[in-house]
Amino acid sequence: MAGFAREHFATLTLSILLHAIVIGLLAYGFVTLRSRPTPQVQPAIEATVVDERRIQEEAQRLEQEQKEQERQAQEERDQAEQARRDREQEQQRLDDLKQQRESEEKLAQEREQQRQQEEQETKRKADEAKRQADEAKRQQQAKAAADKKRKDLEAKQRQESEAELKRRLAEEEQRSAAVDSGQLAQYVAQIQARVQRAWIRPPSAREGLRCIVNVTQLPGGEVVGVQIGECNGDEVVRQSIEAAVYRASPLPEPSDPALFERNLKLEFKPGDL
């Protein structure tokens, strides 16, 4: 109600003023009518009728203005309401656009993340494939190098074996030739004679002494091992023979190097005791 009064303050004020004027005119006509002589009654009545018609016309005009103002006010309210609805619709549209944009941006971010993940996965697979290929190549190269080294080693060993075989065959042939010529017998006889000369006969030695002596020597004739095999002498005799072999070191060298034997088997059989 207070809002309505504020909106139509001017109209209400004008209406009250007009009603006051009408009441004043009516009061004036009534006073004038009573104060004038009787013959003048007819003009006063006519003036009053005219004033009432003017008042009615003014009241109608004011009513029309009030209605027009109310219509305009209602129209303004409708326009304001429509504007409010338009603003709400516009805000809703903007909110929808914002939400749509945010959804699109989120979808774009998700797609970008997925693209980056796919790129990273593709790169990882490519790197893994390259690493496996490099590893396979390295293993293949290592295998090829190992095969080559093994083949080279086998070839070298084969060559060395062939060379050793040839050398042994040559030595055997040379040894056979030396044996056939009697040089081996002379070489063994020289060693036996040297050992017998170095032997110190113990009292327990008896006639017919015969012992097999296994001698290990180095090139140059140095004796590094003596073992008495089959022997008909006692322990003292055995020890005396072993000591004689060591005293005979270095043993005589063969006239032909092919006759050298690292492990010699000698027969110790001294002459007259």
RAPE-V870557 format. One record per residue. N is the residue number from 1. RES is the residue in three letters. OMEGA is omega in degrees with one decimal (* if undefined). D_CENTER is the distance of its C-alpha to the mean C-alpha in Angstrom with 2 decimals. Layout:
n = (N	N)
res = (RES	RES)
omega = (OMEGA	OMEGA)
d_center = (D_CENTER	D_CENTER)
This chain:
n = (1	2	3	4	5	6	7	8	9	10	11	12	13	14	15	16	17	18	19	20	21	22	23	24	25	26	27	28	29	30	31	32	33	34	35	36	37	38	39	40	41	42	43	44	45	46	47	48	49	50	51	52	53	54	55	56	57	58	59	60	61	62	63	64	65	66	67	68	69	70	71	72	73	74	75	76	77	78	79	80	81	82	83	84	85	86	87	88	89	90	91	92	93	94	95	96	97	98	99	100	101	102	103	104	105	106	107	108	109	110	111	112	113	114	115	116	117	118	119	120	121	122	123	124	125	126	127	128	129	130	131	132	133	134	135	136	137	138	139	140	141	142	143	144	145	146	147	148	149	150	151	152	153	154	155	156	157	158	159	160	161	162	163	164	165	166	167	168	169	170	171	172	173	174	175	176	177	178	179	180	181	182	183	184	185	186	187	188	189	190	191	192	193	194	195	196	197	198	199	200	201	202	203	204	205	206	207	208	209	210	211	212	213	214	215	216	217	218	219	220	221	222	223	224	225	226	227	228	229	230	231	232	233	234	235	236	237	238	239	240	241	242	243	244	245	246	247	248	249	250	251	252	253	254	255	256	257	258	259	260	261	262	263	264	265	266	267	268	269	270	271	272	273)
res = (MET	ALA	GLY	PHE	ALA	ARG	GLU	HIS	PHE	ALA	THR	LEU	THR	LEU	SER	ILE	LEU	LEU	HIS	ALA	ILE	VAL	ILE	GLY	LEU	LEU	ALA	TYR	GLY	PHE	VAL	THR	LEU	ARG	SER	ARG	PRO	THR	PRO	GLN	VAL	GLN	PRO	ALA	ILE	GLU	ALA	THR	VAL	VAL	ASP	GLU	ARG	ARG	ILE	GLN	GLU	GLU	ALA	GLN	ARG	LEU	GLU	GLN	GLU	GLN	LYS	GLU	GLN	GLU	ARG	GLN	ALA	GLN	GLU	GLU	ARG	ASP	GLN	ALA	GLU	GLN	ALA	ARG	ARG	ASP	ARG	GLU	GLN	GLU	GLN	GLN	ARG	LEU	ASP	ASP	LEU	LYS	GLN	GLN	ARG	GLU	SER	GLU	GLU	LYS	LEU	ALA	GLN	GLU	ARG	GLU	GLN	GLN	ARG	GLN	GLN	GLU	GLU	GLN	GLU	THR	LYS	ARG	LYS	ALA	ASP	GLU	ALA	LYS	ARG	GLN	ALA	ASP	GLU	ALA	LYS	ARG	GLN	GLN	GLN	ALA	LYS	ALA	ALA	ALA	ASP	LYS	LYS	ARG	LYS	ASP	LEU	GLU	ALA	LYS	GLN	ARG	GLN	GLU	SER	GLU	ALA	GLU	LEU	LYS	ARG	ARG	LEU	ALA	GLU	GLU	GLU	GLN	ARG	SER	ALA	ALA	VAL	ASP	SER	GLY	GLN	LEU	ALA	GLN	TYR	VAL	ALA	GLN	ILE	GLN	ALA	ARG	VAL	GLN	ARG	ALA	TRP	ILE	ARG	PRO	PRO	SER	ALA	ARG	GLU	GLY	LEU	ARG	CYS	ILE	VAL	ASN	VAL	THR	GLN	LEU	PRO	GLY	GLY	GLU	VAL	VAL	GLY	VAL	GLN	ILE	GLY	GLU	CYS	ASN	GLY	ASP	GLU	VAL	VAL	ARG	GLN	SER	ILE	GLU	ALA	ALA	VAL	TYR	ARG	ALA	SER	PRO	LEU	PRO	GLU	PRO	SER	ASP	PRO	ALA	LEU	PHE	GLU	ARG	ASN	LEU	LYS	LEU	GLU	PHE	LYS	PRO	GLY	ASP	LEU)
omega = (179.0	177.9	178.9	-179.9	179.5	-178.5	-174.8	-178.6	-178.3	-179.7	179.8	179.3	179.5	179.7	179.1	-179.9	-179.8	178.0	177.2	178.6	-179.8	179.5	178.8	179.6	178.9	179.2	179.5	-179.8	180.0	179.1	-179.8	-178.5	-178.2	-176.9	-177.5	177.4	-176.5	-178.5	-176.2	-178.0	-175.0	179.2	-179.2	179.3	179.4	179.4	178.8	178.5	179.5	-179.2	178.4	178.7	178.1	179.8	178.9	178.4	-180.0	179.1	177.6	179.1	179.0	178.4	177.5	178.2	179.4	178.1	179.4	177.9	177.7	178.1	178.9	178.6	177.9	178.7	177.6	177.5	178.0	179.0	178.9	177.9	178.4	177.8	177.6	178.0	178.1	178.9	178.6	178.3	178.9	177.7	177.2	178.4	178.5	177.8	178.3	178.4	178.9	178.8	178.5	179.1	178.2	177.5	178.7	178.9	178.6	178.0	178.4	177.8	178.8	177.8	179.2	176.8	178.7	178.7	179.2	178.0	178.6	177.3	178.8	179.0	177.7	179.1	179.6	178.6	179.0	178.2	179.3	178.6	178.5	179.6	178.6	178.8	178.5	179.3	178.0	178.5	179.2	178.5	179.0	178.1	178.8	178.5	178.9	178.9	178.9	177.9	179.6	179.0	179.3	179.9	178.0	178.6	178.1	178.8	178.5	178.3	178.6	178.0	178.7	178.6	178.4	179.5	178.1	178.3	178.2	-179.6	-179.8	178.4	179.1	178.4	178.5	178.6	179.3	179.6	178.8	179.2	179.9	178.6	-179.7	-179.0	178.3	-177.9	-179.6	179.7	177.6	-178.9	179.2	179.8	177.8	-179.6	-179.7	-179.5	-179.9	179.1	-178.9	179.1	-179.8	-175.9	174.7	-173.4	175.0	-178.7	-174.9	-179.5	-177.8	178.3	178.6	179.3	178.5	-179.5	173.9	-176.4	176.0	-175.1	173.4	-176.7	175.8	174.2	-173.9	173.9	-179.2	-178.7	179.5	179.4	179.3	177.2	-179.9	178.6	179.7	-175.6	178.6	177.4	179.3	-175.4	179.5	178.4	179.9	-179.5	180.0	178.8	179.5	178.9	179.3	179.5	179.3	178.3	-179.4	-179.9	-0.4	-178.7	178.4	176.9	-179.5	177.2	177.5	-179.6	-179.6	-178.4	-178.0	177.9	178.0	179.2	-179.0	174.0	-175.4	173.3	178.9	-176.8	-177.9	179.9	-178.7	178.1	*)
d_center = (78.61	78.11	75.64	78.21	80.88	78.68	77.88	81.62	83.26	85.16	86.37	87.62	89.33	91.10	92.15	93.62	95.43	96.95	98.11	99.72	101.51	102.75	104.01	105.67	107.36	108.59	109.94	111.59	113.21	114.46	116.06	117.55	118.96	120.80	122.14	123.58	126.98	127.16	127.84	124.44	122.37	121.38	119.49	117.42	116.34	115.32	113.29	111.59	110.72	109.32	107.26	105.87	104.87	103.11	101.42	100.30	99.02	97.21	95.81	94.65	93.12	91.39	90.23	88.92	87.15	85.72	84.54	83.11	81.36	80.08	78.94	77.22	75.70	74.53	73.22	71.43	70.02	68.98	67.43	65.66	64.47	63.39	61.68	59.96	58.88	57.79	55.78	54.23	53.48	52.09	49.98	48.84	48.07	46.15	44.30	43.56	42.37	40.23	38.77	38.29	36.65	34.35	33.53	32.91	30.75	28.76	28.49	27.51	24.78	23.51	23.68	21.91	19.07	19.01	19.18	16.29	14.18	15.54	14.84	11.15	11.13	13.37	11.40	8.23	10.97	12.71	10.06	9.63	13.43	13.96	12.04	14.13	17.12	16.82	16.51	19.45	21.33	20.82	22.01	24.82	25.83	25.73	27.78	30.12	30.54	31.15	33.58	35.33	35.57	36.85	39.30	40.43	40.90	42.76	44.84	45.58	46.45	48.53	50.28	50.81	52.05	54.34	55.51	56.03	57.83	59.99	60.66	61.62	63.74	65.40	65.92	67.28	69.56	70.59	71.00	72.96	75.15	75.62	76.38	78.81	80.48	80.96	78.78	76.58	79.69	80.93	77.55	77.54	81.20	80.55	77.86	80.14	83.04	80.95	79.78	83.36	84.59	82.03	82.96	85.09	87.10	87.02	90.24	88.77	88.28	90.64	92.06	89.84	86.56	83.66	79.94	76.75	74.48	70.77	69.74	66.31	66.48	64.33	65.08	68.08	69.72	68.28	68.57	65.51	66.54	69.74	70.23	73.64	73.77	76.95	79.77	83.30	83.45	82.73	79.82	81.67	82.26	78.64	77.56	80.20	78.92	75.31	76.49	78.50	75.46	73.53	76.60	76.84	73.33	72.52	73.89	75.51	73.24	74.06	75.73	73.02	69.38	68.67	70.83	68.66	67.40	65.00	66.37	70.16	72.47	75.87	79.12	80.91	84.57	86.90	90.43	93.53	92.77)
